[in-house]
């Protein structure tokens, strides 16, 4: 069910993320506009697509996403909203030609515990373990061709309130990926487990 597996008909490319409020997106858009004039050849992320990825799922069969919905609801209900500091620009990989420009996030300890619970829930639902450590960040842009490593200016956007866990569908569209919520869970709020995520059927 990982991204390395070629998609079959009916499979859904998906991920779990923490949603960002509109006011935070406005601050991020202002930063992107500033960087657009300083760092060339970057394919910039649309502000409405920015999110904090908690667990990338890759291409999944719909029943696996249905199985995951109940555990995600329980994880969110046990969690609590928290504030993340948005500061510090960086590059992936750390050396050589850059591929990703990101903004760092300093998340409260509760968010790290939430990510670990989501990892366990994904494995229980049939997804392979995620080998990479959790490094919370926001992907601001990507390079599609080799480029010199740019000089990065300082960046401090204050804090962002993280209060909603979302299961997203990811589909390629004109101008980049389009993310559609399949199910959303407010942190610290219990909800009924009945039903299935919109757009997902077993």
N, C-alpha and C positions, 0 to 999 in steps of 0.2 A: 504493500500500500504506500510505499514511499515514492518520491518524485522520480526515482530511477526506473520505476516500473512503467512501461508504456501504457497510456490510457486505453481502456476498452470502452466500448459503447455503454453509456449509462453511468460511467464513473464520474465523480465530482472532485475537482481539485479544491482543496479546502484547508483552512487553518483556524486556530483559536487565537484571539487577540483581546487586548484591553482597548476600549474605545477612547477617543480623545474628544473633548468638548469643542464646540465651535469657536469659542474665544481663543483656545489654544491653537487651533488650526490657523486662525488669523495671524497670530504671532509667528507661527512657522512659515506661513506664506510670505510674510515680510522678510524673514531671514533668507528664504529661497531667492526672493527678488534681489536682495543685496548680493548674495553669492553668485547669482547669474551674471552679474557684471564683473566679477572678479575671477571666476573659475570657468574656463571655456570647455567646450566639447562634452558637457555633461547632459544626460537625459534626466531632467528633473522630475521628481515625484509630484503628482497633483496633491494639493493640500488635503482634499477630501478623501484621499486614499491612505493618508498617514495613520498608523496605528502601532501599538506595541505588541509585536508577535510574541505569544506565549508558547504555542506549539504548532509547528507546521506539520500538516498531515499528509500532504501530497495527494495523489489520486486515490479516492476511496470509493468503495461500493456503498450505495445509499444505506443498506442495513447497518453498516458500521457507524455511520453518522447518527442514525437513529439510536443505536446502543449508547453512543457517547452523550446524548442530550441529557439523560437523567443524571448521570454522574456530574456533568458540568453544572447543572442546576444546584446539586447538593454542595459542590465545592464553592460556588458563588455564595450560597446562603450562609455557609460557615465563615466566609471571608468578611472583610470590611474595607470600605473605601480608604484610599490613602493618597498622599501627595508625592509626586515624583519630581525631582529637580531636573530641568532640561538645560544641560550645559556641556560644553566641550565638543568640538568637532574632531572626527577621526576618519581613518581610511581602512578599508579592507582590500587586499591583505595588508599587514603592517609594513611590508617591504616590497619593493619592486613597483611595477606599473599598477596604479590603483584601479579597482573595479567598482567600489562602492564608497560613497561619501555619507557618513552618518553623524547624527547628533546623539550624544550620550544621555542616558537616563540614570539617575540615582534613585532607585526605588526603595520604599520602606521594607523592612524584613518580612512583613506579612505578604507582600507580593511575591517574594522569592518562594515562600512556603506554598502559595497558591499555584505557582508554576510547577513545583514538584508534584503537587496533587494532580494537576492536569496531565503531567507526564505519566503518572501511574494509571490514571483513568484511560489515557490513550492506549497504553499497552494492554490493559484489561479488555479494551474494545477490539483488540486485534491488530493494532498498529505496531510496527517494529520500534524498538527503543531509539530515542534520539541520541546519537553519539556525541554531539557537540554540547559544550556547557552553555547554560543560559547567560546571554550577554545582552541585557535590555538596551535597546537603541531604536532610533528612528532613521530609516533609510531615506535620505533627502534626495539622492540622485545616483546614477550609475554611468559608467563609461562603457561604450560599446566597442571601443578600439584602444590599443595601447596609448598611454599618455604619460607625460612627466608628472611626478608627484607635486601637487600644488602647495603653496604656502597657505596655511589655514588661519584665518583670523580668529580671535577669541569670540565665544558665543555663550551668552547666559540669558535664557528666556524665562527665568523664574521657575515656577512650579506648575504642574498639571495635576488636576484631580482625576484619579483613576477609580471609577465606580461601576463599570459595566464590563462583563465578560461576554464576548460575542463569538459565535461560530459562523465563519464567513465562507461563502463560495467564491472562488477566484476563477475568472474566465477572461480570456484574451479578447480585447476589443480594440477599436480604432484609437490609437494614441496610447495603448498600454493596457494593463490588466484592469478589470472592473470587479470590484468587490461587492458582493450582495450578502446581507445578513440572512442566515438561515435560522438562527435562534439567538436570543439575547437574555442575559441573566444579570440583574442588578446585584451588586455585592452587598451582603448582609441582609438580603430580602428573600424569604422563602417563597416558592411558587409551586403551583400544581405540576405534577409530573406527567399528566395526561397529554396526549397529542404528539405530533411529530413536528420537526422543524419545517417551516414553509419550503416547498420546493424539493423536499426529500421524501421519498417513498420507498418502502421495502419491497 
